[in-house]
Amino acid sequence: MTCDEARQLLHAYIDDELDIATALQMDKHLPGCPRCRRELNAAQAARRAVAQPALYYPAATALRDRMQQAIRSEAEKMQAAPMARIPRPWWKNPMAFSGLAAGLLLVISSALLYLSPAAPSGQVDELVASHVRSLEADHLLDVASTDQHTVKPWFDGKLEFAPPVIDLAPAGFPLIGGRLDYLEQRKVAALIYRRNKHVINLFIWPGDASPQTQVKQGYNLIRFECKGMICWAVSDLNTAELQQFADLFAAQKSPSTRF
Amino acid sequence: MPPRASGLRDRLSLHAATSKFESAVLEHLDAAHNLTRWLMRNDHDAQDVVQDSCMKALRAFDSFRGGDFRAWFLTIVRNNCFTLLRRNKMSPGDAADQSLDVGAEIAADTEVYDPQAIALRAADVELVRRAIDALPDGLRETLVLREMEGLSYKEIGKIAGVPIGTVMSRLARGRTRLQATLAEMDQPAPRRSAQEGER
């Protein structure tokens, strides 16, 4: 492990958020590196400075009492007019249901309007930032498997959609694993592939979009559609090979040279 | 265990739900107040926001499907704080501003600060308080949830609505900024009182 790598992971190490293998590498690196040790000590000192009990603001007794009373009296009001304050579950309420459906429709259509012409730059920034972070710490890979039949079911119950997953190892793009990620406050699937030494993050969520290619901070981004999903491939891989990857994935067919 | 929404129509279960809610809220009221007070940076707003959050949480309680009540409650509290912060425009370093995180590398700062100087100055609580108050909202929030509440990256990410990687980089930057402030104070901590007019 190099100093630069160690410094990137220092805080996750302090917080016990690294996977065991990486933590062990840190354990090995630190004794021989005074600079990293000093930085670790400084970070620990900052941490202790914030954690001191004198800085904590507990709720005052008066506030505590007031909250207790407020909760009780509000609950009484809700009890007095249960229909008004506590709506029936929405699936039992036809009015709410139609409203909800209309609302959903509005959200979906405006989301489509928003997304289809060109990706907003904020989204592209987030994609790149997410890609960069995934490279910083291996534990950001939630499920490590080269088997599409392991990765695909892993997303079940974690997402409201089932992302297409396919191993493209025969074409030189082996599947490494999957991860749950967040983009613009929503959960998306991230599939991780490798091309030689390059990592490809493929972000997937439902929607449709026209194909698009972008370069940001030296990373190539390609947007394409696959099975009703928006897919964004992000990598430092060259555009031609990344496009090849996108085409293969979009076709959802692994070359038949599988042995 | 929260009640299923369908049971709430029944008076008895409403009563039971209320007392469950009440004890859960009171259990986490310190955490709610601490977070709010650090975000709002004054007592008056903090009390209002806490009260408002409790009422919102009560009305939304039938949408709570079990699991981590503290995270659910703190999410409401935190969102309330940020709504108000944005409305008051009292915070130039708005944490909802995603540019705070975009492309931010951990430890871009190459300086290594003196751990002993930091530890020495940390003894001055007011000094540390001002240093934390000076951080952008998003960094302050992350530090409070991590160092004071001891929440995991995953829990913090859930509450603040950001990926774990963002939590990690915010913590790194928050701590680094604090180190810089504490280590680079010109005068030793006990002699500081002249510069600040407070008692």
Boltz contact constraints between the chains, C-beta under 6 A:
constraints:
  - contact:
      token1: [A, 7]
      token2: [B, 107]
      max_distance: 6.0
  - contact:
      token1: [A, 8]
      token2: [B, 106]
      max_distance: 6.0
  - contact:
      token1: [A, 11]
      token2: [B, 171]
      max_distance: 6.0
  - contact:
      token1: [A, 11]
      token2: [B, 172]
      max_distance: 6.0
  - contact:
      token1: [A, 12]
      token2: [B, 168]
      max_distance: 6.0
  - contact:
      token1: [A, 17]
      token2: [B, 153]
      max_distance: 6.0
  - contact:
      token1: [A, 38]
      token2: [B, 112]
      max_distance: 6.0
  - contact:
      token1: [A, 39]
      token2: [B, 112]
      max_distance: 6.0
  - contact:
      token1: [A, 41]
      token2: [B, 115]
      max_distance: 6.0
  - contact:
      token1: [A, 42]
      token2: [B, 113]
      max_distance: 6.0
  - contact:
      token1: [A, 42]
      token2: [B, 115]
      max_distance: 6.0
  - contact:
      token1: [A, 42]
      token2: [B, 118]
      max_distance: 6.0
  - contact:
      token1: [A, 42]
      token2: [B, 179]
      max_distance: 6.0
  - contact:
      token1: [A, 43]
      token2: [B, 175]
      max_distance: 6.0
  - contact:
      token1: [A, 45]
      token2: [B, 115]
      max_distance: 6.0
  - contact:
      token1: [A, 45]
      token2: [B, 118]
      max_distance: 6.0
  - contact:
      token1: [A, 45]
      token2: [B, 119]
      max_distance: 6.0
  - contact:
      token1: [A, 46]
      token2: [B, 118]
      max_distance: 6.0
  - contact:
      token1: [A, 46]
      token2: [B, 175]
      max_distance: 6.0
  - contact:
      token1: [A, 46]
      token2: [B, 178]
      max_distance: 6.0
  - contact:
      token1: [A, 46]
      token2: [B, 179]
      max_distance: 6.0
  - contact:
      token1: [A, 47]
      token2: [B, 147]
      max_distance: 6.0
  - contact:
      token1: [A, 49]
      token2: [B, 122]
      max_distance: 6.0
  - contact:
      token1: [A, 49]
      token2: [B, 128]
      max_distance: 6.0
  - contact:
      token1: [A, 50]
      token2: [B, 143]
      max_distance: 6.0
  - contact:
      token1: [A, 50]
      token2: [B, 147]
      max_distance: 6.0
  - contact:
      token1: [A, 51]
      token2: [B, 147]
      max_distance: 6.0
  - contact:
      token1: [A, 54]
      token2: [B, 125]
      max_distance: 6.0
  - contact:
      token1: [A, 56]
      token2: [B, 34]
      max_distance: 6.0
  - contact:
      token1: [A, 56]
      token2: [B, 148]
      max_distance: 6.0
  - contact:
      token1: [A, 57]
      token2: [B, 33]
      max_distance: 6.0
  - contact:
      token1: [A, 57]
      token2: [B, 34]
      max_distance: 6.0
  - contact:
      token1: [A, 57]
      token2: [B, 37]
      max_distance: 6.0
  - contact:
      token1: [A, 58]
      token2: [B, 30]
      max_distance: 6.0
  - contact:
      token1: [A, 59]
      token2: [B, 29]
      max_distance: 6.0
  - contact:
      token1: [A, 59]
      token2: [B, 30]
      max_distance: 6.0
  - contact:
      token1: [A, 59]
      token2: [B, 33]
      max_distance: 6.0
  - contact:
      token1: [A, 63]
      token2: [B, 47]
      max_distance: 6.0
  - contact:
      token1: [A, 64]
      token2: [B, 29]
      max_distance: 6.0
  - contact:
      token1: [A, 67]
      token2: [B, 54]
      max_distance: 6.0
  - contact:
      token1: [A, 71]
      token2: [B, 22]
      max_distance: 6.0
  - contact:
      token1: [A, 71]
      token2: [B, 58]
      max_distance: 6.0
  - contact:
      token1: [A, 74]
      token2: [B, 55]
      max_distance: 6.0
  - contact:
      token1: [A, 74]
      token2: [B, 58]
      max_distance: 6.0
  - contact:
      token1: [A, 75]
      token2: [B, 18]
      max_distance: 6.0
  - contact:
      token1: [A, 79]
      token2: [B, 14]
      max_distance: 6.0
  - contact:
      token1: [A, 86]
      token2: [B, 8]
      max_distance: 6.0
  - contact:
      token1: [A, 89]
      token2: [B, 5]
      max_distance: 6.0
  - contact:
      token1: [A, 89]
      token2: [B, 6]
      max_distance: 6.0
  - contact:
      token1: [A, 125]
      token2: [B, 102]
      max_distance: 6.0
  - contact:
      token1: [A, 129]
      token2: [B, 102]
      max_distance: 6.0
  - contact:
      token1: [A, 129]
      token2: [B, 103]
      max_distance: 6.0
  - contact:
      token1: [A, 133]
      token2: [B, 165]
      max_distance: 6.0
  - contact:
      token1: [A, 181]
      token2: [B, 163]
      max_distance: 6.0
  - contact:
      token1: [A, 182]
      token2: [B, 163]
      max_distance: 6.0
  - contact:
      token1: [A, 185]
      token2: [B, 161]
      max_distance: 6.0
